[in-house]
Amino acid sequence: MDGHEELKLKLVDDGDCAMIIVSQKRNKGDFDFFFVVRLTYMEEYCDDADFKYIVDVLAVSPEQAKSQCQDYIENNMGGNFDESDEIQRVQALVEYGAYATLFSKTGNNKRELLSEAKGEATKINFISFGFEMDKPQNRIGSTGWDFIKGDIMAGLKKA
């Protein structure tokens, strides 16, 4: 499934606050996940930002964060987890915050930021996914592997 096939990305949401672009399902051996390119429109959050956009490449796994996904869909989105599709689950986890951040950049040129993020997602997919997931995501040492499960406090348990 993964090999060296092209990383395909599809726009799934372009709302007032952010644009969400999702890859096809990926698997590096242990679990299924999706790459998400999220472009956040900063003017929706603050008036005095030094940049217009933040672009992130995220790894999201409804399989790894199933309980958080189920709770969020049912309690915050008014939906039924069993009736939701994979893209709805990915979007729920992005809203909830259960993802690993693999790349992030700020700037004022939307097209350039999106192009760079898509290039980074492709590079990470083919070359460095495991290395990026091994990196700490916060100051307490929780890694991408912890974040993709929705366990942002895992670093405290390791100390």
C-alpha positions as CSV (number, residue, x, y, z in Angstrom):
1,M,0.0,0.0,0.0
2,D,2.7,2.5,0.9
3,G,5.8,1.6,-1.2
4,H,6.8,4.6,-3.4
5,E,3.3,5.5,-4.7
6,E,2.6,9.3,-5.0
7,L,1.2,10.9,-1.9
8,K,-2.2,12.1,-3.0
9,L,-3.8,15.0,-1.0
10,K,-7.5,16.0,-1.2
11,L,-9.1,19.2,0.1
12,V,-11.8,18.2,2.6
13,D,-12.6,21.6,4.2
14,D,-12.0,25.2,3.4
15,G,-13.8,27.1,6.2
16,D,-13.5,30.6,7.7
17,C,-10.6,29.6,10.1
18,A,-8.6,26.9,8.3
19,M,-8.1,24.7,5.2
20,I,-7.8,21.0,5.8
21,I,-6.2,18.7,3.1
22,V,-6.0,15.0,3.8
23,S,-3.9,12.2,2.2
24,Q,-5.1,8.7,1.4
25,K,-4.7,6.2,4.2
26,R,-1.1,5.3,4.9
27,N,0.5,2.5,6.9
28,K,4.2,2.1,7.9
29,G,3.7,-1.3,9.5
30,D,2.0,-0.7,12.9
31,F,-1.2,1.2,12.3
32,D,-3.1,3.2,9.7
33,F,-2.8,7.0,9.6
34,F,-3.4,10.0,7.4
35,F,-1.2,13.0,6.6
36,V,-3.1,16.3,7.1
37,V,-2.0,19.6,5.7
38,R,-3.7,22.3,7.8
39,L,-3.5,26.0,6.8
40,T,-4.8,28.3,9.6
41,Y,-6.0,31.8,8.8
42,M,-4.5,33.9,11.5
43,E,-6.7,36.9,11.0
44,E,-9.5,34.8,12.4
45,Y,-7.6,34.4,15.7
46,C,-5.8,37.7,16.2
47,D,-5.6,41.2,14.6
48,D,-1.9,41.8,15.2
49,A,-0.1,38.7,14.0
50,D,3.2,39.1,12.1
51,F,2.0,36.7,9.5
52,K,-1.3,35.7,7.8
53,Y,-1.0,31.9,7.8
54,I,0.3,28.9,9.7
55,V,0.7,25.7,7.7
56,D,1.2,22.4,9.5
57,V,1.8,18.8,8.4
58,L,0.1,16.5,10.9
59,A,-0.1,12.7,11.3
60,V,-3.6,11.6,12.5
61,S,-4.7,8.1,13.3
62,P,-8.4,7.3,14.1
63,E,-7.2,3.8,14.9
64,Q,-4.7,4.9,17.5
65,A,-6.9,7.6,19.2
66,K,-10.2,5.8,18.8
67,S,-11.6,6.6,22.2
68,Q,-10.8,10.3,21.9
69,C,-12.3,10.3,18.4
70,Q,-15.4,8.6,19.5
71,D,-15.9,10.9,22.5
72,Y,-15.3,14.0,20.4
73,I,-17.6,13.1,17.6
74,E,-20.4,12.1,19.9
75,N,-20.0,14.9,22.5
76,N,-18.8,17.9,20.5
77,M,-19.9,17.3,16.9
78,G,-23.3,15.8,17.7
79,G,-22.6,12.8,15.5
80,N,-22.5,9.0,15.8
81,F,-19.0,7.5,15.7
82,D,-20.2,4.3,14.1
83,E,-21.8,6.2,11.3
84,S,-18.9,8.5,10.7
85,D,-16.4,7.9,7.8
86,E,-12.6,8.1,8.1
87,I,-12.4,11.7,6.9
88,Q,-14.9,12.8,9.5
89,R,-12.8,10.9,12.1
90,V,-9.6,12.6,10.9
91,Q,-11.2,16.0,11.1
92,A,-12.6,15.3,14.6
93,L,-9.1,14.4,15.8
94,V,-7.6,17.5,14.2
95,E,-10.2,19.6,16.1
96,Y,-9.6,17.6,19.3
97,G,-5.8,17.9,19.0
98,A,-4.9,14.2,18.8
99,Y,-2.2,14.4,16.2
100,A,1.6,14.6,15.8
101,T,3.0,17.8,14.2
102,L,5.6,16.8,11.7
103,F,6.2,20.3,10.1
104,S,5.1,23.8,10.8
105,K,5.8,27.2,9.2
106,T,4.3,30.7,9.2
107,G,4.1,33.2,6.3
108,N,2.1,35.5,4.2
109,N,2.0,33.6,0.9
110,K,-0.7,31.0,1.0
111,R,0.2,29.3,-2.2
112,E,3.9,29.0,-1.3
113,L,3.2,27.7,2.2
114,L,0.8,25.0,0.8
115,S,3.3,24.0,-1.8
116,E,6.1,23.7,0.8
117,A,3.9,21.7,3.2
118,K,2.8,19.3,0.5
119,G,6.4,18.8,-0.4
120,E,7.3,18.2,3.2
121,A,4.5,15.7,3.6
122,T,5.7,13.7,0.6
123,K,9.3,13.8,1.9
124,I,8.3,12.7,5.3
125,N,6.1,9.9,3.8
126,F,9.0,8.5,1.8
127,I,12.1,9.2,4.0
128,S,11.6,10.3,7.6
129,F,8.2,9.4,9.1
130,G,9.7,7.3,12.0
131,F,12.4,9.9,12.7
132,E,9.8,12.7,12.8
133,M,7.5,10.7,15.1
134,D,10.4,10.0,17.5
135,K,11.0,13.7,18.1
136,P,9.6,15.3,21.3
137,Q,6.4,17.3,20.6
138,N,6.4,19.2,23.9
139,R,8.8,20.1,26.7
140,I,7.9,17.1,28.9
141,G,9.2,14.7,26.2
142,S,6.0,13.3,24.7
143,T,6.8,12.1,21.2
144,G,4.7,12.0,18.0
145,W,3.9,8.4,18.8
146,D,2.3,9.6,22.1
147,F,0.5,12.6,20.4
148,I,-1.0,10.4,17.7
149,K,-2.6,8.3,20.4
150,G,-3.9,11.5,22.1
151,D,-1.6,11.0,25.1
152,I,0.1,14.4,25.3
153,M,1.1,13.8,28.9
154,A,3.0,10.6,28.2
155,G,6.3,12.3,28.7
156,L,5.5,12.6,32.4
157,K,5.1,8.9,32.7
158,K,8.5,8.3,31.2
159,A,10.4,10.6,33.6
